[in-house]
Amino acid sequence: MSDDVGSYVDAPVPGCDADFDKAAWQLEAQKYGVIGLLNLREAMLPIPKPPEVAHFKFLICPSSVADLPGPDRDSYEQRDARDARRLGAENADRKGKGKGKGKDGKGGRFVQDMGKTEVMTGSQRGQWWRNCPANKLDVIVREQFSLQSPEIWKVPPGHYVQQSGPVEVFVSGPAEGLQRMPVLPRGWVTVDASAVQFGGPTYLEQ
């Protein structure tokens, strides 16, 4: 019996050559590489959870960059230096605009129609933040710092997201008190809007 099963399992399938080409995409032959399948999955996002696991809380733990081997992997120090250079370039582009530099020199940026930001202390790259379950709201992750930038994904209530850089808080303008934070693998979220003029929720907690 076992010999019959073994010969059946090992028997080649006519017309089916498994070359495991990750870039394959042949509709007639029904051969689909992993790259094409992943692109299809990305187009399907966000994918709702099945009812059977709706009560589960998923942990968002991106590690696509950290797991890269060798020279393709950037250390935290390299990424911090790159972020600092980018922020310095943005500040240089804004030089001479508005009312000049802040008195305390805490960095930040000026956002039109929103105000000026400063970098907050007390939190750092790698910290985990949870979407406050009491809000029952998805935290929107946008591509850029601006609230008008495209939405790229959402953090459901009770789920976690990892900080990728310093939190910035608006210290002037209509958005004064609003806190924005970069997250992994990419994007920006609003941490707290409770101090804004007309009030808002605290979206994330440590």
Salt bridges, closest charged atoms under 4 A:
ASP74 OD2 - ARG82 NH1 2.84
ASP80 OD1 - ARG125 NH2 2.82
ASP83 OD1 - ARG86 NH2 2.82
ASP83 OD2 - ARG125 NH2 3.10
GLU90 OE1 - ARG109 NH1 3.67
GLU143 OE2 - ARG186 NH1 3.77
GLU151 OE2 - LYS154 NZ 3.83
GLU168 OE2 - ARG109 NH2 2.75
GLU205 OE2 - ARG130 NH2 2.52
